[in-house]
């Protein structure tokens, strides 16, 4: 529970006395001689209680109450009344004040009213957060599943920051779902109808990553036959997701820092800068603070990216979510492959809970898909090691399964848009069509609506 209290009274002796009383009870008290500066600071996220005298110069308590409740009609505001102000206090209650105290009042009475007002405000803010979270989870786009307290807290944080302009740093082990979190932030934000551009800094050769990010003009270097828009500019208006940011070359980190600070990008081979309105989400499996201390990552870039930090818990720290996640992955795979879903036995569920999941959610999803595709041959039903590899599949079967997964992942990333999936996979359009036909893949299955 927050213990913030704002107290407004034009009489210094009363301010000091009541402020001291509340501070003794561990309240975080802010004292004001007039209401005007309080109104300038108030917003609908204020998580405390406001106490105000009624009789004050400039802005009296009733006027303050009306203006404050116009900012947030559910603020907890307590008014202090002098003798003869009772009718005014009753009017204040009708307008929306939480309560009033008639001077002189006892300390116990004051503390009781303040506590109840604080409890009410806390409940209101919690309910708002839950409503926002429910709207995000029930709407289109990716969902972050789980009932573990760490996942609930993660959802609350993401729901709270989704529309802020600040860049975000996501920390998480391999397979925890860093890109899912990035997509959740984008798809549930006001930028959802703009591009989401993902680039894996560790998967692109160092010689190519600069041109991929910044783009280039025709003739900027050998082989640059025509102009190319870089990933950063392509993400303009939307979100740029930089996965494995720890792999970005040091020389490029300097240029990336400039982009973050100036919100401009300069393509290779030109002196013309492109203005940017882009949110940058970076992700890492490393401890960048340690890497920056060792000189392996620029500390100025680390601090610039780490304004808003999000931590994804590994699966071993949220094992109570495993049965539900596994069932969800089984249902999803069964729908995708048009195979009747397999019922999970209690013995299998116990095996799931006993495993440490070094590959996290990705490993769990792969096991679910293997069970759907292979049934008893997956090794799961026979009591073999839960993360047994696909040694029972022939080479061609493994290649086909891998190809199917790559195609589905690319189409999912691009919401079923074939041109973008084709460019990412480096396939000719006819080749992509042929492979989709071979695997019975329908692009419409990957489209999302907003």
C-alpha positions in Angstrom: 0.0 0.0 0.0 1.2 3.5 -0.9 1.5 5.9 2.1 1.6 9.1 0.2 -0.4 12.1 1.7 -0.8 15.6 0.3 -1.9 18.1 3.0 -3.0 21.6 2.0 -3.6 24.3 4.6 -2.7 28.0 4.6 -1.9 28.0 8.3 1.7 26.9 8.8 1.2 25.8 12.4 -1.6 23.4 11.4 0.4 22.1 8.4 3.4 21.4 10.6 1.5 19.7 13.4 -0.6 17.5 11.2 2.3 16.7 8.9 4.4 15.6 12.0 1.5 13.4 13.2 1.3 11.6 9.8 5.1 11.2 9.5 5.2 9.5 12.9 2.9 6.9 11.4 5.3 6.4 8.4 3.3 8.4 5.9 5.2 10.2 3.1 3.7 13.7 3.6 3.9 16.6 1.2 2.8 20.0 2.7 1.3 22.8 0.6 0.2 26.3 1.7 -2.2 26.6 -1.3 -4.1 24.3 -3.7 -2.8 25.7 -7.0 0.6 23.9 -7.1 -1.2 20.6 -6.1 -3.5 20.9 -9.1 -0.5 21.3 -11.3 1.0 18.0 -10.0 -2.1 15.8 -9.9 -2.9 13.1 -12.4 -5.0 10.0 -12.5 -2.1 7.8 -11.4 -1.7 9.5 -8.0 -1.6 6.7 -5.5 -2.2 8.5 -2.2 -4.6 10.6 -0.1 -5.2 14.3 -0.3 -6.3 16.3 2.8 -7.4 19.9 2.3 -8.7 22.7 4.5 -12.0 24.3 3.2 -11.3 27.9 4.1 -8.3 29.0 2.1 -7.5 32.2 0.0 -7.3 32.0 -3.8 -8.6 28.5 -4.3 -10.9 27.3 -1.4 -11.3 23.6 -0.6 -14.6 23.2 -2.5 -13.1 24.7 -5.7 -10.0 22.6 -5.2 -12.2 19.5 -4.8 -14.1 20.2 -8.1 -11.0 20.8 -10.1 -9.2 17.8 -8.6 -12.1 15.4 -9.3 -12.2 16.8 -12.9 -8.6 15.3 -13.2 -9.7 12.0 -11.6 -13.2 11.6 -10.2 -12.0 8.7 -7.9 -9.3 10.6 -6.0 -9.5 10.1 -2.2 -9.9 13.7 -0.9 -10.6 14.4 2.8 -11.7 18.0 3.7 -11.1 19.7 7.1 -14.0 21.9 8.2 -14.2 24.6 10.9 -17.2 25.3 13.1 -20.2 26.3 11.0 -18.9 24.6 7.8 -20.9 21.4 8.2 -23.4 22.3 5.5 -20.5 23.0 3.1 -18.9 19.7 4.1 -22.1 17.8 3.3 -22.1 19.5 -0.1 -18.5 18.4 -0.6 -19.5 14.8 0.1 -22.2 15.1 -2.5 -19.6 16.4 -5.0 -17.4 13.4 -4.4 -15.2 14.0 -1.4 -14.2 10.8 0.5 -14.9 12.2 3.9 -14.6 15.3 6.1 -13.2 16.0 9.6 -14.6 18.7 11.8 -12.0 20.7 13.7 -10.8 19.9 16.3 -10.5 16.2 15.6 -8.6 13.4 17.4 -5.4 11.9 16.1 -7.0 8.4 16.1 -9.9 9.6 14.0 -7.6 11.3 11.5 -5.4 8.2 11.1 -8.5 6.0 10.7 -10.0 8.1 8.0 -6.7 8.5 6.2 -6.1 4.7 6.2 -9.5 3.9 4.9 -9.1 6.6 2.2 -5.7 5.1 1.2 -7.2 1.6 1.0 -10.0 2.7 -1.2 -7.5 4.5 -3.6 -5.3 1.5 -3.7 -8.2 -0.7 -4.6 -9.4 1.7 -7.4 -5.9 1.7 -9.0 -5.6 -2.1 -8.8 -9.0 -2.5 -10.4 -8.0 -0.1 -13.2 -4.8 -2.0 -13.8 -6.7 -5.3 -13.9 -9.2 -3.9 -16.4 -6.3 -2.6 -18.7 -4.6 -6.0 -18.4 -7.8 -7.9 -19.2 -8.4 -5.7 -22.3 -4.9 -6.3 -23.5 -5.1 -10.1 -22.9 -8.5 -10.4 -24.5 -7.8 -8.2 -27.5 -6.1 -9.2 -30.8 -2.4 -9.8 -31.0 0.0 -11.8 -28.8 -0.9 -12.8 -25.3 1.4 -13.4 -22.3 0.0 -16.4 -20.5 0.4 -17.5 -16.9 -0.9 -17.0 -13.4 2.5 -17.0 -11.6 3.0 -13.8 -9.6 6.1 -12.9 -11.6 4.1 -13.2 -14.9 1.2 -11.2 -13.4 3.7 -8.5 -12.4 5.2 -8.6 -15.9 1.8 -8.1 -17.5 1.0 -5.2 -15.2 4.3 -3.5 -16.1 3.8 -4.0 -19.8 0.2 -2.8 -19.7 1.4 0.3 -17.8 4.3 1.2 -20.2 2.8 0.1 -23.5 1.9 3.7 -24.6 4.8 5.5 -23.1 7.4 6.9 -25.6 10.3 5.6 -23.6 12.7 2.9 -25.1 12.6 -0.4 -23.3 15.3 -3.0 -22.4 14.1 -6.6 -22.1 16.2 -9.1 -20.1 15.6 -12.8 -20.3 17.3 -16.1 -20.9 17.2 -17.8 -24.3 13.7 -19.0 -25.0 11.9 -17.0 -22.4 9.9 -15.0 -25.0 11.7 -11.7 -25.4 10.3 -11.1 -28.9 6.8 -12.1 -27.7 7.1 -9.4 -25.0 8.3 -6.9 -27.6 5.4 -7.7 -29.9 2.9 -7.5 -27.0 4.2 -4.0 -26.3 3.8 -3.0 -29.9 0.5 -4.7 -30.8 -1.2 -3.3 -27.7 0.2 0.2 -28.0 -1.0 3.2 -30.0 1.7 2.3 -32.5 0.0 -1.0 -33.4 -1.0 0.0 -36.9 2.6 1.0 -37.7 5.5 -1.3 -38.6 7.1 -3.7 -36.1 10.6 -4.3 -37.4 12.7 -7.0 -35.7 16.4 -7.5 -36.3 18.7 -10.0 -34.6 22.0 -8.3 -34.0 23.7 -11.7 -33.5 22.4 -13.3 -36.7 23.7 -10.7 -39.2 27.3 -10.6 -40.3 29.2 -7.7 -38.9 30.0 -6.5 -42.4 26.2 -6.2 -43.2 24.6 -5.0 -40.0 25.3 -1.3 -40.5 23.7 -1.2 -44.0 20.8 -3.4 -42.7 20.1 -0.9 -39.9 20.8 2.4 -41.6 20.2 1.7 -45.2 22.2 3.2 -48.1 22.1 5.3 -51.2 22.9 3.9 -54.6 26.7 3.7 -55.1 27.4 4.1 -51.4 29.8 1.2 -51.6 30.7 -1.6 -54.0 27.6 -3.6 -54.8 25.2 -0.9 -53.7 23.4 -0.8 -57.1 20.2 0.8 -55.8 19.0 2.7 -52.8 17.8 0.6 -49.8 15.8 1.8 -46.8 17.3 0.6 -43.6 15.4 -1.2 -40.8 15.5 1.9 -38.6 13.8 4.1 -41.1 11.4 1.3 -42.1 10.2 1.2 -38.5 9.4 4.9 -38.5 6.2 5.5 -36.7 6.3 2.1 -35.1 8.7 -0.1 -33.2 12.3 -1.3 -33.8 13.2 -4.5 -32.0 16.9 -5.1 -31.5 17.3 -8.7 -30.3 20.7 -9.8 -28.9 21.8 -6.2 -28.6 24.9 -7.4 -26.8 26.2 -8.7 -30.2 26.1 -5.3 -31.8 29.7 -4.3 -32.9 31.2 -1.5 -30.7 31.7 0.8 -33.7 28.0 0.5 -34.5 27.0 1.1 -30.9 28.3 4.7 -31.2 26.0 5.4 -34.2 23.1 3.7 -32.5 23.5 5.9 -29.5 23.3 9.0 -31.8 20.1 7.6 -33.3 18.6 7.2 -29.8 19.6 10.7 -28.7 18.8 12.7 -31.8 15.9 10.5 -33.2 17.5 10.9 -36.7 19.1 8.4 -39.0 21.6 9.0 -41.7 21.8 6.4 -44.5 25.2 5.3 -45.8 26.4 7.4 -48.7 24.4 10.5 -47.9 24.5 13.6 -45.6 20.7 13.8 -45.4 19.2 12.8 -42.1 15.8 11.2 -41.8 13.7 12.3 -38.8 12.4 9.4 -36.7 9.4 8.7 -34.5 10.3 5.2 -33.5 10.2 3.3 -30.2 13.2 1.1 -29.7 12.9 -2.1 -27.7 16.2 -3.9 -27.1 16.6 -7.4 -25.7 19.5 -9.3 -24.2 20.3 -12.6 -22.5 23.5 -11.1 -21.0 24.1 -8.8 -18.0 24.9 -5.6 -20.0 26.0 -3.8 -16.8 28.8 -6.4 -16.3 29.7 -6.2 -20.0 29.9 -2.4 -19.9 32.0 -2.5 -16.8 34.4 -4.8 -18.7 34.4 -2.5 -21.7 32.6 -5.1 -23.9 29.5 -2.8 -24.3 29.3 0.9 -24.3 28.1 2.1 -20.9 26.5 5.3 -22.4 24.4 3.1 -24.7 23.5 0.8 -21.8 22.2 3.6 -19.7 20.4 5.2 -22.6 18.6 1.9 -23.4 18.0 0.9 -19.8 15.5 3.7 -18.9 12.7 1.2 -18.7 13.8 -2.3 -17.8 11.7 -5.5 -18.1 12.7 -8.8 -16.7 11.2 -12.1 -18.0 11.4 -14.9 -15.5 12.8 -18.3 -16.7 10.4 -21.2 -16.8 12.0 -23.0 -13.8 10.9 -20.0 -11.7 7.2 -20.3 -12.8 6.7 -24.1 -12.8 3.0 -23.6 -11.7 2.4 -22.2 -15.2 3.8 -25.2 -17.1 0.7 -27.5 -17.3 -1.4 -24.6 -18.6 1.3 -23.5 -21.1 1.9 -27.0 -22.3 -1.8 -27.6 -22.9 -2.1 -24.3 -24.8 0.9 -25.3 -27.0 -0.6 -28.7 -27.7 -4.0 -27.2 -28.7 -2.2 -24.6 -30.9 -0.1 -27.2 -32.6 -3.1 -29.6 -33.1 -5.0 -26.8 -34.8 -2.1 -25.8 -37.0 -1.4 -29.4 -38.1 -5.1 -30.5 -38.2 -4.4 -33.3 -35.7 -6.7 -34.3 -32.9 -5.1 -32.9 -29.6 -3.5 -35.4 -27.3 -4.7 -35.7 -23.7 -1.9 -35.2 -21.1 -1.6 -37.9 -18.4 -0.8 -37.1 -14.8 2.5 -39.0 -15.2 3.4 -36.8 -18.1 2.4 -33.7 -16.2 4.7 -34.8 -13.3 7.6 -35.2 -15.8 7.0 -31.7 -17.1 7.2 -30.3 -13.5 10.3 -32.2 -12.7 12.3 -30.9 -15.6 14.4 -27.7 -15.3 13.7 -26.4 -18.8 17.1 -24.9 -19.7 15.5 -23.9 -23.1 12.6 -22.3 -21.2 9.2 -21.7 -23.0 10.7 -22.4 -26.4 11.8 -25.9 -25.2 8.3 -26.5 -23.8 6.6 -25.5 -27.0 8.9 -27.7 -29.1 8.1 -30.7 -26.9 4.3 -30.0 -27.3 4.7 -29.8 -31.1 6.8 -33.0 -31.1 4.1 -34.8 -29.1 1.4 -33.7 -31.5 3.4 -34.6 -34.6 4.9 -37.8 -33.4 2.6 -39.1 -30.7 4.2 -42.2 -29.0 7.3 -41.8 -31.2 8.2 -38.6 -29.4 9.7 -40.5 -26.5 7.6 -38.6 -24.0 5.0 -41.4 -23.5 7.7 -44.0 -23.2 9.4 -42.3 -20.3 12.4 -41.3 -22.2 14.3 -38.1 -21.4 11.8 -35.2 -21.8 14.2 -33.2 -24.0 15.1 -36.1 -26.1 16.1 -35.0 -29.6 14.5 -36.1 -32.8 16.7 -39.1 -33.4 13.6 -41.2 -34.3 13.0 -39.0 -37.4 14.8 -39.5 -40.7 17.0 -36.7 -42.0 14.4 -35.7 -44.6 11.6 -35.6 -42.0 13.7 -33.4 -39.7 14.5 -31.1 -42.6 10.8 -30.9 -43.6 9.8 -30.2 -40.0 12.5 -27.5 -39.7 11.4 -25.9 -43.0 7.7 -25.9 -41.9 8.7 -24.2 -38.6 10.7 -21.5 -40.4 7.9 -20.8 -42.8 5.3 -20.5 -40.0 7.5 -18.3 -37.8 8.2 -15.9 -40.7 4.6 -15.7 -41.7 3.6 -15.1 -38.0 6.2 -12.3 -37.7 4.8 -10.6 -40.8 1.1 -11.2 -40.1 0.7 -13.4 -43.2 2.2 -10.8 -45.6 4.0 -12.9 -48.2 6.2 -10.2 -49.6 7.9 -9.5 -46.3 8.2 -13.2 -45.4 9.7 -13.9 -48.8 12.3 -11.1 -48.3 13.2 -12.3 -44.8 13.6 -15.9 -46.0 15.4 -15.0 -49.2 13.1 -17.0 -51.4 11.7 -16.3 -54.8 7.9 -15.7 -54.7 7.1 -19.0 -56.6 9.4 -21.0 -54.3 7.6 -19.6 -51.3 4.2 -20.5 -52.8 5.4 -24.0 -53.6 6.8 -24.6 -50.1 3.5 -23.3 -48.5 1.5 -25.7 -50.8 3.8 -28.6 -49.9 3.3 -28.0 -46.1 -0.4 -27.0 -46.5 0.2 -23.6 -45.1 -2.5 -20.9 -45.5 -1.2 -17.3 -45.1 -4.7 -16.2 -43.7 -4.0 -18.3 -40.6 -1.3 -15.9 -39.6 -3.2 -12.6 -40.1 -4.2 -10.6 -37.1 -6.7 -7.8 -36.9 -6.5 -4.7 -34.7 
